[in-house]
Amino acid sequence: MKLHKFKFTGNAKEYFGIWIVNLFLSIITLGIYTAWAKVRRVRYFYGHTFIDGHNLEYHAKPKSILIGRIIVLGILIIMNFLVSITPLAGVLVIPYLLALPWVINQAMRFNARVTSYRNVRFNFKGTYWQALKIFFLIPLGAILGFGLVIAVLESLFGESLKSLSGLQAVISIIIYLIVLLVSAALFVSYMSKLTSNYIGNNLSFGSADFRTDAKLKPLVANYAFSLLFFVVIVAVFALAGFIAGSMFEITKLLESTQLGNTIPIGNEAYVSAIFGAFIAIYIGMFLGFLFYNAGVRNIAYRATLLDGQHQLQSSISQLQYVWIMVSNLFVTVFTIGLMRPWAAIRTWRYLADNTALLAKNDLGNIVDESTPEGAAASAEFLDIEGFDFGL
């Protein structure tokens, strides 16, 4: 077995030139150039991403991307126009949701088909009914089931909590929260398992198929760690609020609002802690989402085999990934977007540096075995590549 690591050779200075031209032309063409901008951007990143001395290639045509975006924009405009005329047009959300699995498939198929490595194209073979089940029917059933769980809990504990006091009330609330958290953990983890396996099991490289078998147990553990991370974030912000309320006269900052007049004297620190906790809930959800997704990537990649024998690897540090994304956001905002190219390069390099393929034999042999018989793995994969719908 030989480990082939991905390597990214791009730099922020080079990409800044591409990015600034893309931005300027997109503005003066009222967004039309964004299709060409995407092709230039992705070709730069793919062209500088190497494995075993060969880079990835991107073959999308800007016209296909532009047509896809026009279709999506047209549909959204029509839907909003109809809804503004009559509320009954809201029923259009049903065909929209039913069409979404097809759109997801088309987007993944397009992105796979226009990507190649050593002149061999990737492909995606997912079907509408598979996608409908995973992205629509199962979530719908889970939402109904989750609603049923809440209704049952409400019937069991709702009225009793009003009459309970002290330790009994605390125990009932804890049981209530545990059931909700366990239900949420199982649902989110199970959906991650389904989506990861669906995408992995329908990808192929030439004639060689990928196979993904992400297990539920590590995904549940990843959810538990993400939840713990979220709780720590909330606790830190609540503590910071408590300290701020203790050190400063917080009521003076709020005296211009109605809230400032309702804070009892001497309780400023506690009110500040509650404020900090509420703010932290939103921040913690965002950071927890990043933390969780990084863990899912590691689990899904390590559960993926190419041609049944070559294993993908991902070694992202979840904390470091969150730090990179958050610091990128702050730097981009404080520089009014001028450091966006640096942030994009930094993120891509980190992902590439922590991705690899553990191959059973030489990559050249894998490529040769993956080339379909009777087909020159040329730049033209199909007569019609389809449209990019922006997913």
VENLIN-V378684 format. One record per helix or strand of 3 or more residues. SS is the DSSP state (alpha for helix, beta for strand). FROM is the first residue (numbers start at 1). TO is the last residue. Records with the same first field share a line. If there is no record, write none. Layout:
SS = FROM-TO  FROM-TO
//
This chain:
beta = 2-8  49-51  54-58  115-117  120-124  203-205  208-212  304-306  310-314  355-359
alpha = 12-28  34-47  62-85  87-113  128-163  167-201  216-247  250-254  258-262  268-302  318-334  340-353  363-370
//
